[in-house]
């Protein structure tokens, strides 16, 4: 389900600009064609693209979720809140750290 895009006549926040540019990229249209279809000027789209390219994205926040140790030993079991279970035998501490970092990374 796609997020609702902002009204073209309203003042946009950075999140609004990102949402519109993400939708434009997914459309695979030119900025002009996308803008005509959405009622947004191409100049506004170019302005947001330039502004957001220059501004660093805010760092994602990481939250911890409840975890439990299922068994002790060289293996690793990760149980996610949505019921997904990942089981790995012979996991090194650096490999576990890499898995945790990937799970914490926001979707691109």
Backbone as ProteinMPNN parsed JSONL, in Angstrom:
{"seq_chain_A": "XXXXXXXXXXXXXXXXXXXXXXXXXXXXXXXXXXXXXXXXXXXXXXXXXXXXXXXXXXXXXXXXXXXXXXXXXXXXXXXXXXXXXXXXXXXXXXXXXXXXXXXXXXXX", "coords_chain_A": {"N_chain_A": [[0.842, -1.176, 0.0], [0.665, 2.129, -0.916], [1.845, 5.236, 0.382], [-0.189, 8.106, 1.076], [0.043, 10.788, -1.073], [1.175, 14.214, -0.715], [-0.897, 17.181, -1.005], [-0.628, 18.938, -4.019], [-0.78, 21.707, -3.915], [-0.244, 22.48, -1.344], [2.133, 23.486, 1.232], [5.101, 21.678, 1.373], [6.647, 19.267, 3.522], [9.95, 17.931, 4.307], [9.598, 15.171, 4.388], [7.287, 14.935, 2.824], [8.3, 15.809, 0.335], [10.198, 13.77, -0.121], [8.455, 11.569, -0.313], [6.974, 12.17, -2.636], [9.039, 12.274, -4.557], [9.959, 9.642, -4.359], [7.714, 8.289, -5.328], [7.687, 9.331, -7.915], [10.107, 8.204, -8.911], [9.438, 5.487, -8.848], [7.482, 5.509, -10.775], [8.755, 5.697, -13.217], [8.526, 7.627, -15.105], [9.178, 10.682, -16.954], [10.167, 13.669, -15.214], [8.593, 15.812, -15.992], [6.327, 14.572, -17.217], [5.349, 13.052, -15.059], [4.831, 15.143, -13.261], [2.812, 16.566, -14.643], [0.761, 14.657, -14.617], [0.312, 14.431, -11.858], [-0.27, 17.018, -11.127], [1.753, 18.776, -10.4], [4.408, 21.087, -10.707], [7.232, 20.612, -12.835], [9.457, 22.052, -12.126], [9.191, 22.326, -9.375], [9.553, 19.682, -8.553], [12.222, 19.257, -9.411], [13.465, 21.114, -7.745], [12.987, 20.013, -5.163], [14.341, 17.583, -5.465], [17.007, 18.474, -5.722], [17.314, 19.818, -3.277], [16.925, 17.753, -1.366], [18.982, 16.047, -2.054], [21.188, 17.446, -1.199], [20.793, 17.644, 1.507], [21.516, 15.825, 4.423], [20.132, 12.649, 5.231], [18.09, 12.026, 8.078], [19.411, 10.172, 10.815], [18.482, 6.784, 11.217], [16.31, 5.577, 13.766], [16.872, 3.122, 16.209], [15.239, 0.452, 17.648], [14.863, -1.793, 20.324], [13.661, -5.118, 20.508], [11.765, -7.548, 22.333], [13.602, -10.473, 23.174], [14.472, -13.927, 23.302], [16.458, -16.568, 24.69], [16.706, -19.56, 23.145], [18.202, -21.88, 23.023], [21.382, -22.814, 24.316], [24.75, -22.583, 23.145], [26.702, -23.09, 20.163], [25.001, -22.303, 18.18], [22.532, -20.06, 16.75], [19.443, -18.505, 17.275], [17.006, -16.456, 16.041], [14.123, -14.838, 16.85], [11.588, -13.117, 15.47], [9.218, -10.431, 16.036], [6.995, -10.748, 14.322], [6.694, -13.435, 14.067], [8.524, -14.748, 12.474], [11.251, -16.965, 12.326], [14.706, -17.298, 12.597], [17.229, -19.535, 12.209], [20.542, -20.427, 12.903], [23.443, -22.351, 12.611], [26.56, -22.596, 14.322], [27.366, -19.78, 14.602], [29.37, -16.931, 14.456], [30.416, -14.293, 16.727], [30.881, -11.865, 15.283], [29.428, -12.337, 12.961], [26.844, -12.522, 13.97], [26.573, -9.883, 14.871], [26.581, -8.568, 12.393], [24.193, -9.544, 11.276], [22.307, -8.47, 13.085], [22.737, -5.732, 12.603], [21.835, -5.558, 9.938], [19.128, -6.235, 10.275], [18.295, -4.039, 11.712], [18.531, -2.007, 9.912], [16.901, 0.494, 8.0], [14.279, -0.037, 5.543], [15.065, 0.229, 2.082]], "CA_chain_A": [[0.0, 0.0, 0.0], [1.468, 3.33, -1.026], [1.454, 6.346, 1.25], [-0.944, 9.165, 0.422], [0.935, 11.893, -1.424], [0.663, 15.511, -0.272], [-1.605, 18.021, -1.957], [0.362, 19.72, -4.763], [-0.873, 23.137, -3.624], [0.189, 22.722, 0.032], [3.558, 23.561, 1.523], [5.559, 20.325, 1.667], [7.749, 18.993, 4.441], [10.944, 17.069, 3.663], [8.983, 13.848, 4.204], [6.404, 15.039, 1.658], [9.156, 15.848, -0.845], [10.739, 12.417, -0.323], [7.372, 10.684, -0.753], [6.651, 12.479, -4.028], [10.158, 11.84, -5.392], [9.947, 8.174, -4.388], [6.63, 7.902, -6.241], [8.16, 9.664, -9.267], [11.097, 7.2, -9.318], [8.731, 4.231, -9.119], [6.647, 5.654, -11.979], [9.642, 5.599, -14.391], [8.168, 8.68, -16.045], [9.993, 11.883, -16.833], [9.608, 14.561, -14.186], [7.53, 16.613, -16.601], [5.128, 13.738, -17.386], [4.85, 12.749, -13.72], [4.279, 16.377, -12.719], [1.514, 16.856, -15.295], [-0.239, 13.691, -14.125], [0.051, 14.675, -10.438], [-0.603, 18.422, -10.893], [2.913, 19.409, -9.767], [5.322, 21.575, -11.731], [8.53, 19.931, -12.894], [10.416, 22.88, -11.387], [9.081, 21.976, -7.953], [10.173, 18.369, -8.381], [13.665, 19.442, -9.504], [13.895, 21.82, -6.538], [13.02, 19.057, -4.052], [15.412, 16.62, -5.688], [18.268, 19.155, -5.397], [17.355, 20.103, -1.836], [17.08, 16.523, -0.592], [20.301, 15.473, -2.341], [22.17, 18.198, -0.418], [20.52, 17.484, 2.941], [21.683, 14.444, 4.889], [18.936, 12.021, 5.805], [18.237, 11.812, 9.519], [19.817, 8.818, 11.193], [17.337, 5.983, 11.652], [16.309, 5.18, 15.168], [16.869, 1.681, 16.392], [14.56, 0.055, 18.875], [15.064, -3.19, 20.666], [12.448, -5.897, 20.696], [12.016, -8.65, 23.259], [14.257, -11.654, 22.606], [14.667, -14.986, 24.281], [17.429, -17.587, 24.327], [16.018, -20.837, 23.001], [19.163, -22.901, 23.424], [22.741, -22.31, 24.448], [25.702, -23.33, 22.341], [27.288, -22.366, 19.043], [23.96, -21.901, 17.242], [21.832, -18.805, 16.978], [18.051, -18.473, 16.849], [16.416, -15.127, 16.146], [12.67, -14.908, 16.72], [11.086, -11.772, 15.234], [7.862, -10.244, 16.562], [5.941, -11.191, 13.401], [6.667, -14.884, 14.042], [9.603, -15.299, 11.66], [12.342, -17.514, 13.121], [15.927, -17.518, 11.833], [18.119, -20.423, 12.958], [21.855, -20.538, 12.288], [24.394, -23.16, 13.378], [27.948, -22.125, 14.33], [27.402, -18.354, 14.306], [30.411, -16.19, 15.162], [29.912, -13.012, 17.238], [30.876, -10.832, 14.24], [28.333, -12.636, 12.05], [25.618, -12.133, 14.68], [26.525, -8.418, 14.828], [26.197, -8.179, 11.036], [22.756, -9.852, 11.136], [21.56, -7.467, 13.86], [22.83, -4.465, 11.876], [20.932, -5.623, 8.771], [17.74, -6.203, 10.733], [18.009, -2.693, 12.205], [18.602, -1.061, 8.814], [15.577, 0.797, 7.445], [14.123, -0.495, 4.166], [15.451, 1.239, 1.106]], "C_chain_A": [[0.885, 1.236, 0.0], [0.917, 4.409, -0.101], [0.696, 7.384, 0.422], [0.008, 10.323, 0.158], [0.322, 13.222, -1.008], [-0.055, 16.247, -1.398], [-0.574, 18.881, -2.691], [0.341, 21.209, -4.432], [-0.449, 23.478, -2.195], [1.695, 22.941, 0.101], [4.004, 22.178, 1.965], [6.642, 20.317, 2.724], [8.79, 18.168, 3.676], [10.378, 15.672, 3.429], [8.041, 13.839, 3.005], [7.218, 15.021, 0.37], [9.732, 14.48, -1.163], [9.665, 11.475, -0.868], [7.042, 10.914, -2.221], [7.783, 12.016, -4.948], [10.256, 10.323, -5.456], [8.884, 7.668, -5.353], [7.032, 8.184, -7.691], [9.156, 8.608, -9.755], [10.421, 5.873, -9.66], [7.93, 4.304, -10.419], [7.447, 5.463, -13.265], [9.251, 6.58, -15.481], [9.211, 9.796, -15.96], [9.377, 12.746, -15.739], [8.451, 15.372, -14.749], [6.24, 15.811, -16.731], [4.51, 13.409, -16.028], [4.177, 13.983, -13.121], [2.928, 16.721, -13.325], [0.427, 15.947, -14.747], [-0.633, 13.972, -12.683], [-0.324, 16.127, -10.128], [0.502, 19.186, -10.174], [3.833, 19.903, -10.875], [6.636, 20.797, -11.673], [9.571, 20.723, -12.111], [10.38, 22.562, -9.897], [9.728, 20.626, -7.675], [11.697, 18.473, -8.446], [14.204, 20.119, -8.242], [13.995, 20.857, -5.363], [14.131, 18.028, -4.232], [16.763, 17.226, -5.319], [18.386, 19.377, -3.899], [17.617, 18.833, -1.026], [18.418, 15.837, -0.866], [21.372, 16.154, -1.491], [21.999, 17.981, 1.08], [20.739, 16.041, 3.358], [20.38, 13.918, 5.463], [19.144, 11.844, 7.297], [18.59, 10.355, 9.804], [18.595, 8.032, 11.65], [17.444, 5.661, 13.137], [16.212, 3.664, 15.239], [16.144, 1.382, 17.698], [14.792, -1.43, 19.095], [13.722, -3.869, 20.862], [12.762, -7.029, 21.661], [12.635, -9.846, 22.535], [14.402, -12.691, 23.7], [15.692, -15.973, 23.762], [16.698, -18.918, 24.299], [16.941, -21.974, 23.409], [20.545, -22.266, 23.509], [23.661, -23.173, 23.611], [26.179, -22.474, 21.195], [26.236, -21.857, 18.063], [23.309, -20.593, 17.646], [20.408, -18.96, 16.474], [17.524, -17.072, 17.09], [14.928, -15.283, 15.895], [12.157, -13.48, 16.617], [9.647, -11.659, 15.713], [6.754, -10.747, 15.637], [5.91, -12.701, 13.228], [7.746, -15.533, 13.195], [10.722, -15.761, 12.583], [13.515, -17.776, 12.195], [16.845, -18.366, 12.696], [19.417, -20.595, 12.189], [22.738, -21.386, 13.192], [25.782, -22.532, 13.256], [28.073, -20.656, 13.928], [28.481, -17.662, 15.134], [29.824, -14.877, 15.681], [29.884, -11.918, 16.175], [29.745, -11.063, 13.24], [26.999, -12.252, 12.678], [25.469, -10.611, 14.652], [26.1, -7.926, 13.446], [24.711, -8.429, 10.785], [21.92, -8.802, 11.863], [21.586, -6.119, 13.147], [21.903, -4.45, 10.667], [19.471, -5.574, 9.179], [17.338, -4.81, 11.194], [17.983, -1.659, 11.092], [17.211, -0.796, 8.247], [15.491, 0.295, 6.005], [14.489, 0.603, 3.199], [14.437, 1.401, 0.015]], "O_chain_A": [[1.77, 1.362, 0.847], [-0.283, 4.49, 0.162], [0.917, 7.517, -0.781], [0.7, 10.783, 1.066], [-0.901, 13.355, -0.951], [0.155, 15.971, -2.58], [0.275, 19.496, -2.045], [1.336, 21.903, -4.643], [-0.308, 24.656, -1.866], [2.431, 22.629, -0.836], [3.374, 21.565, 2.827], [7.452, 21.24, 2.812], [8.55, 17.755, 2.542], [10.643, 15.057, 2.397], [7.993, 12.864, 2.255], [6.877, 14.31, -0.575], [9.76, 14.064, -2.321], [9.927, 10.681, -1.771], [6.852, 9.956, -2.97], [7.524, 11.432, -6.0], [10.601, 9.772, -6.502], [9.125, 6.727, -6.11], [6.755, 7.384, -8.585], [9.06, 8.16, -10.897], [10.782, 5.216, -10.636], [7.722, 3.289, -11.084], [6.878, 5.106, -14.296], [9.6, 6.392, -16.646], [10.013, 9.851, -15.029], [8.211, 12.575, -15.382], [7.45, 15.594, -14.069], [5.167, 16.313, -16.394], [3.292, 13.477, -15.863], [3.093, 13.889, -12.546], [2.005, 17.119, -12.614], [-0.682, 16.391, -14.45], [-1.79, 13.774, -12.313], [-0.661, 16.442, -8.987], [0.23, 20.128, -9.43], [4.019, 19.213, -11.878], [7.085, 20.383, -10.605], [10.466, 20.139, -11.5], [11.419, 22.533, -9.237], [10.386, 20.458, -6.649], [12.394, 17.857, -7.639], [15.262, 19.749, -7.733], [14.987, 20.879, -4.635], [14.788, 17.643, -3.265], [17.579, 16.568, -4.673], [19.447, 19.147, -3.318], [18.437, 18.837, -0.108], [18.935, 15.124, -0.006], [22.353, 15.52, -1.104], [22.957, 18.119, 1.84], [20.211, 15.127, 2.725], [19.623, 14.651, 6.098], [20.254, 11.544, 7.738], [18.128, 9.438, 9.125], [17.762, 8.556, 12.39], [18.537, 5.498, 13.679], [15.548, 3.024, 14.423], [16.418, 2.0, 18.726], [14.9, -2.208, 18.147], [12.764, -3.253, 21.33], [13.92, -7.426, 21.788], [12.236, -10.183, 21.42], [14.447, -12.359, 24.885], [15.798, -16.198, 22.557], [16.139, -19.352, 25.307], [16.512, -22.923, 24.064], [20.821, -21.278, 22.829], [23.39, -24.353, 23.39], [26.07, -21.249, 21.251], [26.558, -21.049, 17.192], [23.518, -20.091, 18.75], [20.183, -19.48, 15.382], [17.586, -16.559, 18.207], [14.516, -15.799, 14.855], [12.275, -12.71, 17.57], [8.933, -12.659, 15.791], [5.685, -11.132, 16.111], [5.2, -13.214, 12.363], [7.872, -16.757, 13.197], [11.103, -15.047, 13.511], [13.36, -18.395, 11.142], [17.203, -17.959, 13.802], [19.412, -20.869, 10.989], [22.779, -21.168, 14.403], [26.134, -21.997, 12.204], [28.817, -20.333, 13.002], [28.509, -17.787, 16.359], [28.835, -14.391, 15.133], [28.953, -11.113, 16.158], [29.165, -10.107, 12.726], [26.122, -11.718, 11.999], [24.37, -10.1, 14.434], [25.337, -6.966, 13.342], [24.044, -7.612, 10.149], [20.937, -8.302, 11.317], [20.566, -5.432, 13.092], [21.254, -3.439, 10.398], [18.659, -4.941, 8.504], [16.171, -4.434, 11.082], [17.475, -0.554, 11.286], [16.431, -1.725, 8.036], [16.508, 0.207, 5.319], [14.25, 1.781, 3.467], [14.624, 2.22, -0.885]]}, "name": "protein", "num_of_chains": 1, "seq": "XXXXXXXXXXXXXXXXXXXXXXXXXXXXXXXXXXXXXXXXXXXXXXXXXXXXXXXXXXXXXXXXXXXXXXXXXXXXXXXXXXXXXXXXXXXXXXXXXXXXXXXXXXXX"}
